[in-house]
Amino acid sequence: MSSIFKRIDTVFLQVKDFEGSIKWYCDVLGFTLRWKDEKSGYAALDIGETPLTLVRATKEPIKSASISFNFFTPDIEKAHQLLIQNDVNVGSINEDGQVKWFKFQDLEGNELEVCHFIE
């Protein structure tokens, strides 16, 4: 562990529909809005230790070829069902023996991932 750095403070995700994305992440994934700065286009969402900060894109966001981060869940089947019930584009649950995961897309088509493992 670093003696200087304690944690990742936040994870940033660019979105075109700033207000719609805030609503989607709160309504569908159950996150809560910690704070929002309408003028500069930042909104921090509480989801646990590290917040997700949505950033209003000023131009077309560049889609990454790989997943930048994933969400941990203690119950992957429940998380998977929740997303399906909310009409989210969800992939199937994968397993490699120790880790289970699945991919999904947010309101804007950002590809994200959910994982589970025994802590």
Backbone atoms as SQL, in Angstrom:
CREATE TABLE atoms (id INTEGER PRIMARY KEY, chain TEXT, resi INTEGER, resn TEXT, atom TEXT, x REAL, y REAL, z REAL);
INSERT INTO atoms VALUES
  (1, 'A', 1, 'MET', 'N', 0.845, -1.180, 0.000),
  (2, 'A', 1, 'MET', 'CA', 0.000, 0.000, 0.000),
  (3, 'A', 1, 'MET', 'C', 0.887, 1.238, 0.000),
  (4, 'A', 2, 'SER', 'N', 0.489, 2.230, -0.740),
  (5, 'A', 2, 'SER', 'CA', 1.258, 3.462, -0.836),
  (6, 'A', 2, 'SER', 'C', 1.164, 4.242, 0.471),
  (7, 'A', 3, 'SER', 'N', 2.253, 4.858, 0.869),
  (8, 'A', 3, 'SER', 'CA', 2.230, 5.696, 2.066),
  (9, 'A', 3, 'SER', 'C', 1.713, 7.096, 1.748),
  (10, 'A', 4, 'ILE', 'N', 1.570, 7.422, 0.462),
  (11, 'A', 4, 'ILE', 'CA', 1.107, 8.742, 0.056),
  (12, 'A', 4, 'ILE', 'C', -0.349, 8.709, -0.395),
  (13, 'A', 5, 'PHE', 'N', -0.717, 7.718, -1.206),
  (14, 'A', 5, 'PHE', 'CA', -2.059, 7.662, -1.759),
  (15, 'A', 5, 'PHE', 'C', -2.912, 6.676, -0.977),
  (16, 'A', 6, 'LYS', 'N', -4.127, 7.111, -0.615),
  (17, 'A', 6, 'LYS', 'CA', -4.991, 6.283, 0.219),
  (18, 'A', 6, 'LYS', 'C', -6.041, 5.509, -0.563),
  (19, 'A', 7, 'ARG', 'N', -6.542, 6.064, -1.659),
  (20, 'A', 7, 'ARG', 'CA', -7.630, 5.420, -2.393),
  (21, 'A', 7, 'ARG', 'C', -7.822, 6.128, -3.728),
  (22, 'A', 8, 'ILE', 'N', -8.627, 5.544, -4.591),
  (23, 'A', 8, 'ILE', 'CA', -9.101, 6.242, -5.779),
  (24, 'A', 8, 'ILE', 'C', -10.258, 7.107, -5.317),
  (25, 'A', 9, 'ASP', 'N', -10.191, 8.393, -5.574),
  (26, 'A', 9, 'ASP', 'CA', -11.201, 9.326, -5.086),
  (27, 'A', 9, 'ASP', 'C', -12.501, 9.225, -5.855),
  (28, 'A', 10, 'THR', 'N', -12.418, 9.086, -7.166),
  (29, 'A', 10, 'THR', 'CA', -13.612, 8.992, -7.993),
  (30, 'A', 10, 'THR', 'C', -13.250, 8.359, -9.323),
  (31, 'A', 11, 'VAL', 'N', -14.252, 7.916, -10.042),
  (32, 'A', 11, 'VAL', 'CA', -14.088, 7.423, -11.408),
  (33, 'A', 11, 'VAL', 'C', -14.945, 8.325, -12.282),
  (34, 'A', 12, 'PHE', 'N', -14.378, 8.827, -13.379),
  (35, 'A', 12, 'PHE', 'CA', -15.089, 9.742, -14.272),
  (36, 'A', 12, 'PHE', 'C', -15.638, 8.993, -15.484),
  (37, 'A', 13, 'LEU', 'N', -16.848, 9.372, -15.882),
  (38, 'A', 13, 'LEU', 'CA', -17.466, 8.805, -17.072),
  (39, 'A', 13, 'LEU', 'C', -18.127, 9.941, -17.839),
  (40, 'A', 14, 'GLN', 'N', -17.715, 10.142, -19.099),
  (41, 'A', 14, 'GLN', 'CA', -18.309, 11.197, -19.927),
  (42, 'A', 14, 'GLN', 'C', -19.657, 10.748, -20.470),
  (43, 'A', 15, 'VAL', 'N', -20.615, 11.667, -20.434),
  (44, 'A', 15, 'VAL', 'CA', -21.960, 11.395, -20.948),
  (45, 'A', 15, 'VAL', 'C', -22.448, 12.590, -21.756),
  (46, 'A', 16, 'LYS', 'N', -23.222, 12.313, -22.812),
  (47, 'A', 16, 'LYS', 'CA', -23.794, 13.392, -23.622),
  (48, 'A', 16, 'LYS', 'C', -25.042, 13.955, -22.959),
  (49, 'A', 17, 'ASP', 'N', -25.921, 13.072, -22.497),
  (50, 'A', 17, 'ASP', 'CA', -27.171, 13.482, -21.856),
  (51, 'A', 17, 'ASP', 'C', -26.939, 13.534, -20.347),
  (52, 'A', 18, 'PHE', 'N', -26.456, 14.665, -19.874),
  (53, 'A', 18, 'PHE', 'CA', -26.048, 14.826, -18.479),
  (54, 'A', 18, 'PHE', 'C', -27.207, 14.553, -17.519),
  (55, 'A', 19, 'GLU', 'N', -28.316, 15.243, -17.681),
  (56, 'A', 19, 'GLU', 'CA', -29.466, 15.077, -16.784),
  (57, 'A', 19, 'GLU', 'C', -30.078, 13.684, -16.919),
  (58, 'A', 20, 'GLY', 'N', -30.217, 13.209, -18.154),
  (59, 'A', 20, 'GLY', 'CA', -30.775, 11.878, -18.376),
  (60, 'A', 20, 'GLY', 'C', -29.919, 10.785, -17.764),
  (61, 'A', 21, 'SER', 'N', -28.606, 10.943, -17.848),
  (62, 'A', 21, 'SER', 'CA', -27.696, 9.949, -17.282),
  (63, 'A', 21, 'SER', 'C', -27.742, 9.947, -15.756),
  (64, 'A', 22, 'ILE', 'N', -27.811, 11.122, -15.153),
  (65, 'A', 22, 'ILE', 'CA', -27.942, 11.193, -13.695),
  (66, 'A', 22, 'ILE', 'C', -29.194, 10.432, -13.276),
  (67, 'A', 23, 'LYS', 'N', -30.300, 10.720, -13.946),
  (68, 'A', 23, 'LYS', 'CA', -31.567, 10.056, -13.623),
  (69, 'A', 23, 'LYS', 'C', -31.460, 8.553, -13.825),
  (70, 'A', 24, 'TRP', 'N', -30.861, 8.104, -14.920),
  (71, 'A', 24, 'TRP', 'CA', -30.740, 6.682, -15.226),
  (72, 'A', 24, 'TRP', 'C', -29.923, 5.967, -14.147),
  (73, 'A', 25, 'TYR', 'N', -28.770, 6.501, -13.803),
  (74, 'A', 25, 'TYR', 'CA', -27.922, 5.848, -12.800),
  (75, 'A', 25, 'TYR', 'C', -28.597, 5.807, -11.428),
  (76, 'A', 26, 'CYS', 'N', -29.369, 6.836, -11.103),
  (77, 'A', 26, 'CYS', 'CA', -30.083, 6.844, -9.816),
  (78, 'A', 26, 'CYS', 'C', -31.297, 5.920, -9.854),
  (79, 'A', 27, 'ASP', 'N', -32.106, 6.018, -10.901),
  (80, 'A', 27, 'ASP', 'CA', -33.338, 5.224, -10.989),
  (81, 'A', 27, 'ASP', 'C', -33.081, 3.745, -11.259),
  (82, 'A', 28, 'VAL', 'N', -32.207, 3.438, -12.193),
  (83, 'A', 28, 'VAL', 'CA', -31.993, 2.051, -12.609),
  (84, 'A', 28, 'VAL', 'C', -30.992, 1.331, -11.705),
  (85, 'A', 29, 'LEU', 'N', -29.859, 1.966, -11.410),
  (86, 'A', 29, 'LEU', 'CA', -28.837, 1.300, -10.608),
  (87, 'A', 29, 'LEU', 'C', -28.949, 1.594, -9.118),
  (88, 'A', 30, 'GLY', 'N', -29.789, 2.557, -8.754),
  (89, 'A', 30, 'GLY', 'CA', -30.012, 2.842, -7.340),
  (90, 'A', 30, 'GLY', 'C', -28.955, 3.700, -6.678),
  (91, 'A', 31, 'PHE', 'N', -28.129, 4.393, -7.470),
  (92, 'A', 31, 'PHE', 'CA', -27.131, 5.294, -6.898),
  (93, 'A', 31, 'PHE', 'C', -27.822, 6.550, -6.393),
  (94, 'A', 32, 'THR', 'N', -27.165, 7.292, -5.521),
  (95, 'A', 32, 'THR', 'CA', -27.722, 8.553, -5.037),
  (96, 'A', 32, 'THR', 'C', -26.811, 9.700, -5.453),
  (97, 'A', 33, 'LEU', 'N', -27.428, 10.824, -5.725),
  (98, 'A', 33, 'LEU', 'CA', -26.679, 12.013, -6.129),
  (99, 'A', 33, 'LEU', 'C', -26.028, 12.636, -4.907),
  (100, 'A', 34, 'ARG', 'N', -24.711, 12.701, -4.913),
  (101, 'A', 34, 'ARG', 'CA', -23.961, 13.326, -3.815),
  (102, 'A', 34, 'ARG', 'C', -23.937, 14.833, -4.015),
  (103, 'A', 35, 'TRP', 'N', -23.558, 15.253, -5.223),
  (104, 'A', 35, 'TRP', 'CA', -23.564, 16.677, -5.573),
  (105, 'A', 35, 'TRP', 'C', -23.556, 16.821, -7.082),
  (106, 'A', 36, 'LYS', 'N', -24.001, 17.993, -7.529),
  (107, 'A', 36, 'LYS', 'CA', -24.042, 18.287, -8.960),
  (108, 'A', 36, 'LYS', 'C', -23.648, 19.734, -9.163),
  (109, 'A', 37, 'ASP', 'N', -22.785, 19.977, -10.131),
  (110, 'A', 37, 'ASP', 'CA', -22.391, 21.319, -10.530),
  (111, 'A', 37, 'ASP', 'C', -22.849, 21.501, -11.967),
  (112, 'A', 38, 'GLU', 'N', -24.021, 22.076, -12.120),
  (113, 'A', 38, 'GLU', 'CA', -24.636, 22.247, -13.446),
  (114, 'A', 38, 'GLU', 'C', -23.751, 23.083, -14.363),
  (115, 'A', 39, 'LYS', 'N', -23.146, 24.129, -13.814),
  (116, 'A', 39, 'LYS', 'CA', -22.344, 25.043, -14.636),
  (117, 'A', 39, 'LYS', 'C', -21.140, 24.344, -15.273),
  (118, 'A', 40, 'SER', 'N', -20.400, 23.581, -14.469),
  (119, 'A', 40, 'SER', 'CA', -19.214, 22.925, -15.030),
  (120, 'A', 40, 'SER', 'C', -19.515, 21.522, -15.562),
  (121, 'A', 41, 'GLY', 'N', -20.707, 20.992, -15.275),
  (122, 'A', 41, 'GLY', 'CA', -21.112, 19.711, -15.840),
  (123, 'A', 41, 'GLY', 'C', -20.536, 18.492, -15.163),
  (124, 'A', 42, 'TYR', 'N', -20.512, 18.503, -13.833),
  (125, 'A', 42, 'TYR', 'CA', -20.055, 17.360, -13.057),
  (126, 'A', 42, 'TYR', 'C', -21.140, 16.955, -12.069),
  (127, 'A', 43, 'ALA', 'N', -21.326, 15.642, -11.887),
  (128, 'A', 43, 'ALA', 'CA', -22.261, 15.132, -10.893),
  (129, 'A', 43, 'ALA', 'C', -21.658, 13.882, -10.268),
  (130, 'A', 44, 'ALA', 'N', -21.480, 13.888, -8.950),
  (131, 'A', 44, 'ALA', 'CA', -20.924, 12.738, -8.240),
  (132, 'A', 44, 'ALA', 'C', -22.059, 11.896, -7.685),
  (133, 'A', 45, 'LEU', 'N', -21.987, 10.599, -7.951),
  (134, 'A', 45, 'LEU', 'CA', -23.006, 9.667, -7.495),
  (135, 'A', 45, 'LEU', 'C', -22.404, 8.734, -6.450),
  (136, 'A', 46, 'ASP', 'N', -23.090, 8.596, -5.320),
  (137, 'A', 46, 'ASP', 'CA', -22.639, 7.687, -4.268),
  (138, 'A', 46, 'ASP', 'C', -23.027, 6.262, -4.611),
  (139, 'A', 47, 'ILE', 'N', -22.027, 5.389, -4.580),
  (140, 'A', 47, 'ILE', 'CA', -22.299, 3.963, -4.795),
  (141, 'A', 47, 'ILE', 'C', -21.508, 3.107, -3.827),
  (142, 'A', 48, 'GLY', 'N', -20.776, 3.714, -2.963),
  (143, 'A', 48, 'GLY', 'CA', -19.913, 2.985, -2.033),
  (144, 'A', 48, 'GLY', 'C', -18.689, 3.824, -1.738),
  (145, 'A', 49, 'GLU', 'N', -17.583, 3.165, -1.576),
  (146, 'A', 49, 'GLU', 'CA', -16.352, 3.858, -1.201),
  (147, 'A', 49, 'GLU', 'C', -15.880, 4.862, -2.249),
  (148, 'A', 50, 'THR', 'N', -15.961, 4.513, -3.521),
  (149, 'A', 50, 'THR', 'CA', -15.494, 5.376, -4.604),
  (150, 'A', 50, 'THR', 'C', -16.681, 5.843, -5.432),
  (151, 'A', 51, 'PRO', 'N', -16.969, 7.148, -5.448),
  (152, 'A', 51, 'PRO', 'CA', -18.108, 7.628, -6.231),
  (153, 'A', 51, 'PRO', 'C', -17.848, 7.551, -7.736),
  (154, 'A', 52, 'LEU', 'N', -18.940, 7.558, -8.478),
  (155, 'A', 52, 'LEU', 'CA', -18.891, 7.666, -9.930),
  (156, 'A', 52, 'LEU', 'C', -19.241, 9.104, -10.268),
  (157, 'A', 53, 'THR', 'N', -18.368, 9.791, -10.996),
  (158, 'A', 53, 'THR', 'CA', -18.618, 11.171, -11.372),
  (159, 'A', 53, 'THR', 'C', -18.934, 11.232, -12.857),
  (160, 'A', 54, 'LEU', 'N', -20.159, 11.652, -13.156),
  (161, 'A', 54, 'LEU', 'CA', -20.563, 11.845, -14.545),
  (162, 'A', 54, 'LEU', 'C', -20.099, 13.218, -14.991),
  (163, 'A', 55, 'VAL', 'N', -19.555, 13.288, -16.191),
  (164, 'A', 55, 'VAL', 'CA', -19.019, 14.530, -16.744),
  (165, 'A', 55, 'VAL', 'C', -19.750, 14.816, -18.045),
  (166, 'A', 56, 'ARG', 'N', -20.353, 16.003, -18.151),
  (167, 'A', 56, 'ARG', 'CA', -21.033, 16.380, -19.384),
  (168, 'A', 56, 'ARG', 'C', -20.004, 16.499, -20.497),
  (169, 'A', 57, 'ALA', 'N', -20.182, 15.716, -21.543),
  (170, 'A', 57, 'ALA', 'CA', -19.258, 15.729, -22.676),
  (171, 'A', 57, 'ALA', 'C', -19.485, 16.984, -23.497),
  (172, 'A', 58, 'THR', 'N', -18.406, 17.645, -23.858),
  (173, 'A', 58, 'THR', 'CA', -18.507, 18.833, -24.704),
  (174, 'A', 58, 'THR', 'C', -18.392, 18.468, -26.183),
  (175, 'A', 59, 'LYS', 'N', -17.960, 17.250, -26.457),
  (176, 'A', 59, 'LYS', 'CA', -17.916, 16.709, -27.813),
  (177, 'A', 59, 'LYS', 'C', -18.244, 15.226, -27.705),
  (178, 'A', 60, 'GLU', 'N', -18.300, 14.543, -28.807),
  (179, 'A', 60, 'GLU', 'CA', -18.635, 13.114, -28.794),
  (180, 'A', 60, 'GLU', 'C', -17.604, 12.353, -27.956),
  (181, 'A', 61, 'PRO', 'N', -18.047, 11.683, -26.878),
  (182, 'A', 61, 'PRO', 'CA', -17.095, 10.922, -26.053),
  (183, 'A', 61, 'PRO', 'C', -16.448, 9.798, -26.868),
  (184, 'A', 62, 'ILE', 'N', -15.189, 9.546, -26.592),
  (185, 'A', 62, 'ILE', 'CA', -14.469, 8.456, -27.239),
  (186, 'A', 62, 'ILE', 'C', -14.768, 7.183, -26.461),
  (187, 'A', 63, 'LYS', 'N', -15.296, 6.183, -27.156),
  (188, 'A', 63, 'LYS', 'CA', -15.610, 4.907, -26.516),
  (189, 'A', 63, 'LYS', 'C', -14.330, 4.090, -26.392),
  (190, 'A', 64, 'SER', 'N', -14.110, 3.553, -25.207),
  (191, 'A', 64, 'SER', 'CA', -12.942, 2.723, -24.959),
  (192, 'A', 64, 'SER', 'C', -13.152, 1.330, -25.539),
  (193, 'A', 65, 'ALA', 'N', -12.083, 0.711, -25.999),
  (194, 'A', 65, 'ALA', 'CA', -12.156, -0.650, -26.534),
  (195, 'A', 65, 'ALA', 'C', -12.228, -1.680, -25.414),
  (196, 'A', 66, 'SER', 'N', -11.915, -1.251, -24.202),
  (197, 'A', 66, 'SER', 'CA', -11.972, -2.172, -23.065),
  (198, 'A', 66, 'SER', 'C', -12.777, -1.529, -21.932),
  (199, 'A', 67, 'ILE', 'N', -13.188, -2.349, -21.002),
  (200, 'A', 67, 'ILE', 'CA', -13.932, -1.863, -19.842),
  (201, 'A', 67, 'ILE', 'C', -12.963, -1.091, -18.950),
  (202, 'A', 68, 'SER', 'N', -13.325, 0.141, -18.587),
  (203, 'A', 68, 'SER', 'CA', -12.454, 0.966, -17.757),
  (204, 'A', 68, 'SER', 'C', -12.564, 0.634, -16.274),
  (205, 'A', 69, 'PHE', 'N', -13.745, 0.182, -15.848),
  (206, 'A', 69, 'PHE', 'CA', -13.961, -0.172, -14.444),
  (207, 'A', 69, 'PHE', 'C', -15.163, -1.097, -14.376),
  (208, 'A', 70, 'ASN', 'N', -15.325, -1.762, -13.240),
  (209, 'A', 70, 'ASN', 'CA', -16.507, -2.582, -13.051),
  (210, 'A', 70, 'ASN', 'C', -17.098, -2.327, -11.668),
  (211, 'A', 71, 'PHE', 'N', -18.319, -2.759, -11.504),
  (212, 'A', 71, 'PHE', 'CA', -19.021, -2.634, -10.233),
  (213, 'A', 71, 'PHE', 'C', -18.991, -3.987, -9.542),
  (214, 'A', 72, 'PHE', 'N', -18.727, -3.997, -8.253),
  (215, 'A', 72, 'PHE', 'CA', -18.774, -5.234, -7.471),
  (216, 'A', 72, 'PHE', 'C', -20.158, -5.384, -6.871),
  (217, 'A', 73, 'THR', 'N', -20.682, -6.605, -6.854),
  (218, 'A', 73, 'THR', 'CA', -21.953, -6.889, -6.209),
  (219, 'A', 73, 'THR', 'C', -21.819, -8.139, -5.352),
  (220, 'A', 74, 'PRO', 'N', -22.460, -8.167, -4.193),
  (221, 'A', 74, 'PRO', 'CA', -22.452, -9.388, -3.390),
  (222, 'A', 74, 'PRO', 'C', -23.417, -10.449, -3.930),
  (223, 'A', 75, 'ASP', 'N', -24.341, -10.059, -4.823),
  (224, 'A', 75, 'ASP', 'CA', -25.340, -10.978, -5.372),
  (225, 'A', 75, 'ASP', 'C', -25.477, -10.731, -6.871),
  (226, 'A', 76, 'ILE', 'N', -24.687, -11.431, -7.665),
  (227, 'A', 76, 'ILE', 'CA', -24.643, -11.168, -9.106),
  (228, 'A', 76, 'ILE', 'C', -25.946, -11.543, -9.799),
  (229, 'A', 77, 'GLU', 'N', -26.599, -12.605, -9.352),
  (230, 'A', 77, 'GLU', 'CA', -27.869, -12.989, -9.972),
  (231, 'A', 77, 'GLU', 'C', -28.927, -11.912, -9.762),
  (232, 'A', 78, 'LYS', 'N', -28.988, -11.360, -8.558),
  (233, 'A', 78, 'LYS', 'CA', -29.949, -10.290, -8.248),
  (234, 'A', 78, 'LYS', 'C', -29.647, -9.042, -9.075),
  (235, 'A', 79, 'ALA', 'N', -28.381, -8.667, -9.189),
  (236, 'A', 79, 'ALA', 'CA', -27.990, -7.506, -9.986),
  (237, 'A', 79, 'ALA', 'C', -28.358, -7.719, -11.453),
  (238, 'A', 80, 'HIS', 'N', -28.105, -8.910, -11.954),
  (239, 'A', 80, 'HIS', 'CA', -28.415, -9.252, -13.337),
  (240, 'A', 80, 'HIS', 'C', -29.915, -9.126, -13.591),
  (241, 'A', 81, 'GLN', 'N', -30.726, -9.684, -12.702),
  (242, 'A', 81, 'GLN', 'CA', -32.187, -9.623, -12.835),
  (243, 'A', 81, 'GLN', 'C', -32.701, -8.188, -12.763),
  (244, 'A', 82, 'LEU', 'N', -32.144, -7.387, -11.873),
  (245, 'A', 82, 'LEU', 'CA', -32.551, -5.985, -11.739),
  (246, 'A', 82, 'LEU', 'C', -32.368, -5.245, -13.054),
  (247, 'A', 83, 'LEU', 'N', -31.231, -5.446, -13.690),
  (248, 'A', 83, 'LEU', 'CA', -30.968, -4.766, -14.953),
  (249, 'A', 83, 'LEU', 'C', -31.890, -5.264, -16.058),
  (250, 'A', 84, 'ILE', 'N', -32.120, -6.565, -16.103),
  (251, 'A', 84, 'ILE', 'CA', -33.040, -7.121, -17.100),
  (252, 'A', 84, 'ILE', 'C', -34.437, -6.535, -16.902),
  (253, 'A', 85, 'GLN', 'N', -34.896, -6.459, -15.654),
  (254, 'A', 85, 'GLN', 'CA', -36.227, -5.919, -15.354),
  (255, 'A', 85, 'GLN', 'C', -36.357, -4.450, -15.740),
  (256, 'A', 86, 'ASN', 'N', -35.229, -3.745, -15.809),
  (257, 'A', 86, 'ASN', 'CA', -35.231, -2.335, -16.195),
  (258, 'A', 86, 'ASN', 'C', -34.890, -2.142, -17.666),
  (259, 'A', 87, 'ASP', 'N', -35.032, -3.211, -18.452),
  (260, 'A', 87, 'ASP', 'CA', -34.806, -3.170, -19.905),
  (261, 'A', 87, 'ASP', 'C', -33.423, -2.679, -20.308),
  (262, 'A', 88, 'VAL', 'N', -32.426, -3.035, -19.515),
  (263, 'A', 88, 'VAL', 'CA', -31.038, -2.679, -19.816),
  (264, 'A', 88, 'VAL', 'C', -30.454, -3.762, -20.727),
  (265, 'A', 89, 'ASN', 'N', -29.618, -3.356, -21.674),
  (266, 'A', 89, 'ASN', 'CA', -28.929, -4.297, -22.543),
  (267, 'A', 89, 'ASN', 'C', -27.875, -5.020, -21.705),
  (268, 'A', 90, 'VAL', 'N', -28.152, -6.294, -21.375),
  (269, 'A', 90, 'VAL', 'CA', -27.337, -7.061, -20.437),
  (270, 'A', 90, 'VAL', 'C', -26.836, -8.338, -21.099),
  (271, 'A', 91, 'GLY', 'N', -25.564, -8.648, -20.883),
  (272, 'A', 91, 'GLY', 'CA', -25.010, -9.912, -21.359),
  (273, 'A', 91, 'GLY', 'C', -25.255, -11.017, -20.346),
  (274, 'A', 92, 'SER', 'N', -24.859, -12.218, -20.693),
  (275, 'A', 92, 'SER', 'CA', -25.042, -13.347, -19.790),
  (276, 'A', 92, 'SER', 'C', -23.967, -13.350, -18.711),
  (277, 'A', 93, 'ILE', 'N', -24.260, -14.044, -17.616),
  (278, 'A', 93, 'ILE', 'CA', -23.303, -14.170, -16.519),
  (279, 'A', 93, 'ILE', 'C', -22.233, -15.187, -16.914),
  (280, 'A', 94, 'ASN', 'N', -20.981, -14.788, -16.764),
  (281, 'A', 94, 'ASN', 'CA', -19.825, -15.650, -17.054),
  (282, 'A', 94, 'ASN', 'C', -19.182, -16.054, -15.733),
  (283, 'A', 95, 'GLU', 'N', -18.440, -17.164, -15.759),
  (284, 'A', 95, 'GLU', 'CA', -17.777, -17.627, -14.538),
  (285, 'A', 95, 'GLU', 'C', -16.476, -18.310, -14.906),
  (286, 'A', 96, 'ASP', 'N', -15.428, -18.033, -14.124),
  (287, 'A', 96, 'ASP', 'CA', -14.150, -18.698, -14.365),
  (288, 'A', 96, 'ASP', 'C', -13.721, -19.557, -13.181),
  (289, 'A', 97, 'GLY', 'N', -14.643, -19.841, -12.276),
  (290, 'A', 97, 'GLY', 'CA', -14.324, -20.653, -11.104),
  (291, 'A', 97, 'GLY', 'C', -14.256, -19.830, -9.839),
  (292, 'A', 98, 'GLN', 'N', -13.663, -18.645, -9.906),
  (293, 'A', 98, 'GLN', 'CA', -13.553, -17.786, -8.737),
  (294, 'A', 98, 'GLN', 'C', -14.317, -16.474, -8.888),
  (295, 'A', 99, 'VAL', 'N', -14.456, -16.017, -10.114),
  (296, 'A', 99, 'VAL', 'CA', -15.100, -14.732, -10.384),
  (297, 'A', 99, 'VAL', 'C', -16.272, -14.951, -11.331),
  (298, 'A', 100, 'LYS', 'N', -17.379, -14.269, -11.038),
  (299, 'A', 100, 'LYS', 'CA', -18.516, -14.211, -11.952),
  (300, 'A', 100, 'LYS', 'C', -18.625, -12.772, -12.430),
  (301, 'A', 101, 'TRP', 'N', -19.057, -12.586, -13.690),
  (302, 'A', 101, 'TRP', 'CA', -19.192, -11.230, -14.222),
  (303, 'A', 101, 'TRP', 'C', -20.163, -11.215, -15.389),
  (304, 'A', 102, 'PHE', 'N', -20.658, -10.021, -15.672),
  (305, 'A', 102, 'PHE', 'CA', -21.433, -9.811, -16.890),
  (306, 'A', 102, 'PHE', 'C', -21.262, -8.365, -17.325),
  (307, 'A', 103, 'LYS', 'N', -21.491, -8.147, -18.615),
  (308, 'A', 103, 'LYS', 'CA', -21.404, -6.802, -19.178),
  (309, 'A', 103, 'LYS', 'C', -22.803, -6.250, -19.369),
  (310, 'A', 104, 'PHE', 'N', -22.894, -4.922, -19.349),
  (311, 'A', 104, 'PHE', 'CA', -24.147, -4.248, -19.663),
  (312, 'A', 104, 'PHE', 'C', -23.838, -2.885, -20.239),
  (313, 'A', 105, 'GLN', 'N', -24.864, -2.250, -20.807),
  (314, 'A', 105, 'GLN', 'CA', -24.684, -0.918, -21.367),
  (315, 'A', 105, 'GLN', 'C', -25.570, 0.072, -20.625),
  (316, 'A', 106, 'ASP', 'N', -25.022, 1.261, -20.410),
  (317, 'A', 106, 'ASP', 'CA', -25.820, 2.306, -19.781),
  (318, 'A', 106, 'ASP', 'C', -26.694, 2.993, -20.825),
  (319, 'A', 107, 'LEU', 'N', -27.350, 4.063, -20.421),
  (320, 'A', 107, 'LEU', 'CA', -28.276, 4.811, -21.272),
  (321, 'A', 107, 'LEU', 'C', -27.646, 5.226, -22.597),
  (322, 'A', 108, 'GLU', 'N', -26.347, 5.521, -22.587),
  (323, 'A', 108, 'GLU', 'CA', -25.657, 6.031, -23.771),
  (324, 'A', 108, 'GLU', 'C', -24.840, 4.980, -24.509),
  (325, 'A', 109, 'GLY', 'N', -24.953, 3.737, -24.089),
  (326, 'A', 109, 'GLY', 'CA', -24.214, 2.677, -24.759),
  (327, 'A', 109, 'GLY', 'C', -22.813, 2.446, -24.218),
  (328, 'A', 110, 'ASN', 'N', -22.456, 3.107, -23.108),
  (329, 'A', 110, 'ASN', 'CA', -21.162, 2.838, -22.483),
  (330, 'A', 110, 'ASN', 'C', -21.181, 1.398, -21.975),
  (331, 'A', 111, 'GLU', 'N', -20.176, 0.626, -22.336),
  (332, 'A', 111, 'GLU', 'CA', -20.106, -0.752, -21.890),
  (333, 'A', 111, 'GLU', 'C', -19.465, -0.807, -20.508),
  (334, 'A', 112, 'LEU', 'N', -20.200, -1.398, -19.569),
  (335, 'A', 112, 'LEU', 'CA', -19.763, -1.511, -18.186),
  (336, 'A', 112, 'LEU', 'C', -19.826, -2.966, -17.779),
  (337, 'A', 113, 'GLU', 'N', -19.317, -3.259, -16.589),
  (338, 'A', 113, 'GLU', 'CA', -19.264, -4.650, -16.152),
  (339, 'A', 113, 'GLU', 'C', -19.584, -4.739, -14.663),
  (340, 'A', 114, 'VAL', 'N', -20.184, -5.854, -14.278),
  (341, 'A', 114, 'VAL', 'CA', -20.473, -6.161, -12.886),
  (342, 'A', 114, 'VAL', 'C', -19.723, -7.442, -12.558),
  (343, 'A', 115, 'CYS', 'N', -19.088, -7.495, -11.385),
  (344, 'A', 115, 'CYS', 'CA', -18.378, -8.706, -10.995),
  (345, 'A', 115, 'CYS', 'C', -18.773, -9.124, -9.593),
  (346, 'A', 116, 'HIS', 'N', -18.498, -10.393, -9.299),
  (347, 'A', 116, 'HIS', 'CA', -18.724, -10.955, -7.966),
  (348, 'A', 116, 'HIS', 'C', -17.636, -11.997, -7.703),
  (349, 'A', 117, 'PHE', 'N', -17.143, -11.988, -6.480),
  (350, 'A', 117, 'PHE', 'CA', -16.235, -13.017, -6.003),
  (351, 'A', 117, 'PHE', 'C', -16.375, -13.061, -4.498),
  (352, 'A', 118, 'ILE', 'N', -15.936, -14.147, -3.901),
  (353, 'A', 118, 'ILE', 'CA', -16.015, -14.278, -2.450),
  (354, 'A', 118, 'ILE', 'C', -14.931, -13.406, -1.840),
  (355, 'A', 119, 'GLU', 'N', -15.366, -12.521, -0.960),
  (356, 'A', 119, 'GLU', 'CA', -14.400, -11.598, -0.324),
  (357, 'A', 119, 'GLU', 'C', -13.757, -12.243, 0.882);
